[in-house]
Every structure is written in structure tokens, then in C-alpha cells.
């Protein structure tokens, strides 16, 4: 199976978390260079981009779920963005543990999203893309944030009745990573060919990018 084509433009993650470290390379990788060279699969902290990173210093100790700053001279080098389908089984399992950590670190940014998110169309509000938020819960959300902005995940849960906000966000983020959505709230859709929107304008993929707007 060939890998998907990618947009060359888009936000760049400089802080990443290790999802899998293959010291002997990834024999299933379609890129021959990756099949026998040390390689990391990672997820970005700010834009949730998935990537493969070359390990130039093989003496470096690397642990799964470790945070790496790509701006530092630390023996690793960003190589390319990948899709969810490219992740190893180990990487997919690690992702479910790493995303809650990232969401804890970014709590204020995500809470700001909940306070500011608006409608996508006349019939669809961006908050409705979060699992468990239907029309009734949306009304509660909008009424509560108008009364007083949300301050934390717990505050959202207490005032709206939603359970496990971080878990719902993880579910949504992974869904966006899988690349079959029309709207992308958090994850930049690298894996969508740039000419696909032109061929199917009625199914045009839309990147909302709430987090990117907040970070930049």
C-alpha cells in the first residue's frame, strides 16, 4: 500500500512526543532508507501532526512518550509527515496515552477553544463535532459560556454535564488524524491531496485550525 500524498505547506510542530522508536528501522516502511535506519514515529504537541524523525546519534537514549524539542541539537532530525495509517501498532497504542498528556499541558488553549468556537454552517456548530455534544448539550454549552467563560476541563464537565472532556477530545483528534473528515478543528489535514478539493468542491475539506490560530 502506497502512502498518501501530502500538502507541503502547513503548520510545523517543533515539540514532539515519541510514539515508537525503531532502533533497527521499520522493515514495513515503503521508504527504503527507513527500513534499516533508526527512526522515530512522533506526534506534535501544538498541531497534532504525525511525523517520522531520523535518529542521527544512535547512542542517544530515547524512550517512548518522551518529549523532544526539534529546535535543539539533540541528534534527531525531522524527516516527513505521515498519516495515521502509517503508524505502527506500538505508535497507535502510545498515541492514546500521549494525547491526554498533551491536552493536560494545553488545557487553557483548549478551554479557550470551547469558549470561542462558533458555527461552521447555518446548521452545524463546531462544538457538535466533539463526541457527545448534540443539539441539547450545545444549547447548554452556549448558555453557560455566555453566562461565564469556562475556566477548566472540570468546569466544563460540572456546568454542562459532559463526562471526560479529555477523552472526548482524544476521540475527535484521532478521528481527524485518520483523514476521513470534512472539518478539521485541531489536526492539519496533511494527507489530503491538494487537488482533491478541486475535483470534489461539494466535499471540500475545511481546516478550521483553532489551535494554530491560538499558537501563532
N, C-alpha and C positions, 0 to 999 in steps of 0.2 A: 504494500500500500504506500503510495507516494504521499509526502507531506503536503499540506495545503500551501498555497501561495500567500504572501503577506504584503500588507502595506509597508512601505519603507519609512513613512512618516508616522509620528505618533509620540506620545509621552515616553520618557525614558526613566526607568527605575534605577536608582544608584544604590539603594539599600535593598538587599535581597535576603531571603531565608532559604537555607539549603533544604531541599525536599528529598534528594537522593544523591549519593556520591559514589560513582563507579570508578574505583581506582584503576581497574583494568580496561576501562572503556565500556561502551554499550554495544554489544555484538548485534543487537537488533536495529541499531541506528542506520538509516539509509545513507548518511554521510560517512564515507569510509574513514575519514580522519577521526571520527568519534568512536569508531568501532574498537579501537585498540589504544586510545589515549585517555588519561584521566579526565573525567567530565562530571560536572555538577548539573543537576536539574534544580531550578530555583523558582521562587515566586517573589515578585516585587512588593515592597512594603507600601508604596504610595499608590500605584496604579494597578496592582494585582496582575502584572504581566508575567507570563511564564517564559522562562529562558533556559538556555544551556550555556554553561560557563566553563571555559577551559582552565585546567589547573596546570600552571607552568612550573610551580615548585612542588614536586611530588613529596618532598619531605614535610610539607605543611600538614598539620593535623586538622582535619575537617570533620565536623560532626553534623549529623542530620539535625535539623531545626536550628542550626547555628545561624546567626545574623552576620552578613558580610557587607562591608562598605566598599563598593567597586571604585570609589574615588581614591582609595588608598592603595599604595604599592604593597599588595599582600600576596602576590604570587598567583593571582587568578585574573582572568580576562573575559569579559562578556563576549559571546560568540554570536548567538542568534536567538530570536524569539521563536517559541514553539507553541503548538496548540495543546489543548487538554488531551487529545488523542495520543500525543507523543509521549506523555508522561508514563513512566514505569509504574508498576503496581506499588512499589515502595513509595514513590513520589506521591501517588494519589492518596495513599494512607496518611502520609506525613502532612499533606495539604489540609486534611480535616483537623489536624492538631495545630498547625501553624496559623491558619486563618483566625481562630479565636484569639490567639496571642496578638496578631496584628490589629484586630478590631478592638482589643482592650487598649492598646497603645494609641489608637486613633479615635478613641471614644468621643472626644469633643468635636472632631471633624464630622463623624457620622451623626452625632446628635444635631449638629448644625444642618446636615442634610435633611433630617426629619423635620426640623423647624422651618426650612426654606423650600422644600420640594414643592413643585407646582404641577399643574395639569400638563399632560403630553398632547392630548386632543380634547375635543369637547366632551367626549365620553370616558376618557381614560386619564386617571391621575397617576403620577409616577409612583406614589406610595402603594398603589394597588399591585405593583409588580413585586412587592415584598410578600412572600408567602404568608397566608393567614389574614391579610388585610383585604377585606371585601368592602362593599359599599357602606355597610353599617359601621364597621370599625373605622373606615375612612372618615365618616362624619364625626365620630368621637375624637379621632386624631385632630381634625381641623378645628373643632370646637375647643379642645383642650389647649392646643398650641396658641390659639388666638387669646385665650384667657391668660395664659402664661407660657412662655417658651419652655420647652423641655430642657432639663439640665443634665440628665444622665440616662443610661440604659434602664436603670432601676426606676427612675422617674417615669419613663415611657411605659414600662410594664405596670407600674402602680396606677397610673392615670388612664390607661387605655384598656387594660385587661389582657394585653398581649403577653404571652409567656415566652421566655428565652429569646430576646431580641437578637442576641449574637448568633444563636443557632439558626434563626430565620435568615439573617444576613449571609451566613456561610452558605446556606442552601441557594440563595439567589446568586451569589458570586460564582459558585461552581457552575450553576446553570448558564451564566453568561460566559464563563470560560469554555464551556462545551460548544459555543458558537452557533447555536440554532435560534437565537432570539432576534426579535425585531428591534427592541430597545435595549441599550446598554447603559445602565446607570453608573456602574463602577469600573468595569473592565473594558479596556480599549480593545475593539474587535480586530486585532491584527490579522486574524485568519480569514477574514472576508476579502476575497479578491476585489480590487478597486473597480473592475469593470462589471462586477455582478450587479451593483446598484443600477448601472446604466442599462443593463439588459432587462432588469425587472424593477422598473421605477415604482410600481404599485407595492412591491415588497421591500422597499428601500430600508436598509439597516440604518438606524439612527443612534449615534453615540451622544449620550446626554452629558457624561463626564462631570458629575457633581464634584467628585473628589479632585479631579485635575484642576477645576476652577478654584477650588479651595487651596490647593497646594501651591499653585503658581502665583 
